[in-house]
Amino acid sequence: MIALVDYGSGNLRSVFKALRHVGAEVRIVRRPEELRDARAAVLPGVGAFDDCIRALERQELLGALRAFIASGRPFLGICVGYQALFERSEEFNSCALGLGLFRGRVVRFREQPGLKIPQIGWNQIEILRPDCPLYRGIPSGCHVYFVHSYFPRPESESIVATRTVYGEPFASSIWSDNVFATQFHPEKSQRVGLRLLRNFVDLAGD
């Protein structure tokens, strides 16, 4: 069973349907104890960093997610669920502290002539770590779907799995041991996104 964390994110249902489409048994979880028997967990996200962190805190899920990740089971963060893994965000003068699993902060795209912020639409990923199991069978240079104005800037380049350029290069996904996270939306990325989710489900043995 894959636990899909529900803290009020707007894209929960689309992630649920995409995981079911690739054959996963999915359970929507809202409480810490509901993570206990999960083989893997997915933290989706649409919206603001602070809203995500505060909702997880209210539901007593921050510590539970740290414990889940420490157990070695596969974890996937999507969009704001990716950003939440870092220490803090610059979004709207954010005050909330992230999960702090990785050093770094979430920053906004720099204003540039002709650059539309947020980035909404398809863009390419350059796969920097072809050994990452999430990208098995996925070619470098393929297109995935983004909706965001902010992105994490990891202090360690060693965790960066893919890079994308939108006015500037940024880490569009990361991988460290059992933790995977993407700034793009696999559930909206059609064939490529479904393959990525299938690879994640395979890691869970679901």
Backbone hydrogen bonds, N-H to C=O, Kabsch-Sander energy under -0.5 kcal/mol:
donor,donor_aa,acceptor,acceptor_aa,energy
2,I,25,E,-3.0
3,A,1,M,-0.5
3,A,40,A,-2.9
4,L,2,I,-0.5
4,L,27,R,-2.8
5,V,3,A,-0.6
5,V,42,V,-2.5
6,D,29,V,-2.9
7,Y,5,V,-0.7
12,L,9,S,-1.2
15,V,11,N,-1.9
16,F,12,L,-2.5
17,K,13,R,-2.6
18,A,14,S,-2.0
19,L,15,V,-2.5
20,R,16,F,-2.3
21,H,17,K,-2.2
22,V,18,A,-1.4
23,G,20,R,-1.6
24,A,19,L,-2.3
26,V,24,A,-0.6
27,R,2,I,-2.5
29,V,4,L,-2.3
34,E,31,R,-1.2
35,L,32,P,-1.8
36,R,33,E,-1.1
38,A,35,L,-1.3
39,R,1,M,-2.8
40,A,1,M,-1.0
41,A,74,P,-1.9
42,V,3,A,-2.8
43,L,76,L,-2.8
52,C,48,A,-1.9
53,I,49,F,-2.4
54,R,50,D,-2.8
55,A,51,D,-2.0
56,L,52,C,-2.3
57,E,53,I,-2.2
58,R,54,R,-2.5
59,Q,55,A,-1.8
60,E,57,E,-1.6
61,L,56,L,-3.2
62,L,56,L,-0.7
65,L,61,L,-2.5
66,R,62,L,-1.9
67,A,63,G,-2.4
68,F,64,A,-2.3
69,I,65,L,-2.6
70,A,66,R,-2.3
71,S,67,A,-1.1
71,S,68,F,-0.7
72,G,69,I,-1.7
73,R,68,F,-0.9
75,F,178,N,-2.4
76,L,41,A,-2.3
77,G,180,F,-2.1
78,I,43,L,-2.6
79,C,182,T,-3.0
80,V,45,G,-0.5
81,G,78,I,-2.7
82,Y,79,C,-1.3
83,Q,79,C,-2.1
84,A,80,V,-2.3
85,L,82,Y,-1.5
86,F,83,Q,-1.8
87,E,104,G,-1.6
88,R,104,G,-0.8
90,E,106,V,-2.5
93,N,90,E,-1.2
94,S,91,E,-0.8
98,G,87,E,-2.7
99,L,84,A,-3.2
100,G,86,F,-1.6
101,L,85,L,-1.4
102,F,85,L,-1.7
105,R,153,R,-1.0
106,V,88,R,-2.3
107,V,105,R,-0.5
107,V,151,F,-2.8
109,F,149,S,-2.2
115,L,112,Q,-2.2
116,K,114,G,-0.6
119,Q,148,H,-2.9
120,I,118,P,-0.6
121,G,146,F,-2.6
123,N,144,V,-2.3
125,I,142,C,-1.9
126,E,163,R,-3.0
127,I,125,I,-0.6
128,L,126,E,-0.7
128,L,161,A,-2.6
129,R,161,A,-1.5
132,C,129,R,-2.3
135,Y,132,C,-1.8
136,R,133,P,-1.2
138,I,135,Y,-2.2
141,G,125,I,-3.2
142,C,139,P,-1.4
144,V,123,N,-2.7
146,F,121,G,-2.9
148,H,119,Q,-2.0
151,F,107,V,-2.5
153,R,105,R,-2.5
155,E,103,R,-2.3
157,E,155,E,-0.6
159,I,156,S,-1.0
160,V,157,E,-1.4
161,A,173,S,-2.0
162,T,173,S,-1.4
163,R,126,E,-2.2
164,T,170,F,-2.3
166,Y,164,T,-0.5
166,Y,168,E,-2.4
170,F,164,T,-2.6
171,A,152,P,-0.6
172,S,162,T,-1.1
172,S,170,F,-1.0
173,S,162,T,-1.2
174,I,181,A,-2.3
175,W,159,I,-2.7
176,S,179,V,-2.5
179,V,176,S,-2.5
180,F,75,F,-2.7
180,F,178,N,-0.5
181,A,174,I,-1.7
182,T,77,G,-2.6
183,Q,172,S,-3.0
184,F,172,S,-0.8
185,H,145,Y,-3.0
188,K,185,H,-1.4
189,S,186,P,-1.4
192,V,189,S,-0.8
193,G,189,S,-1.5
194,L,190,Q,-2.6
195,R,191,R,-2.1
196,L,192,V,-2.2
197,L,193,G,-2.3
198,R,194,L,-2.4
199,N,195,R,-2.4
200,F,196,L,-1.9
201,V,197,L,-2.6
202,D,198,R,-2.3
203,L,199,N,-1.6
204,A,200,F,-1.5
205,G,201,V,-0.7
205,G,202,D,-0.9
206,D,201,V,-1.8
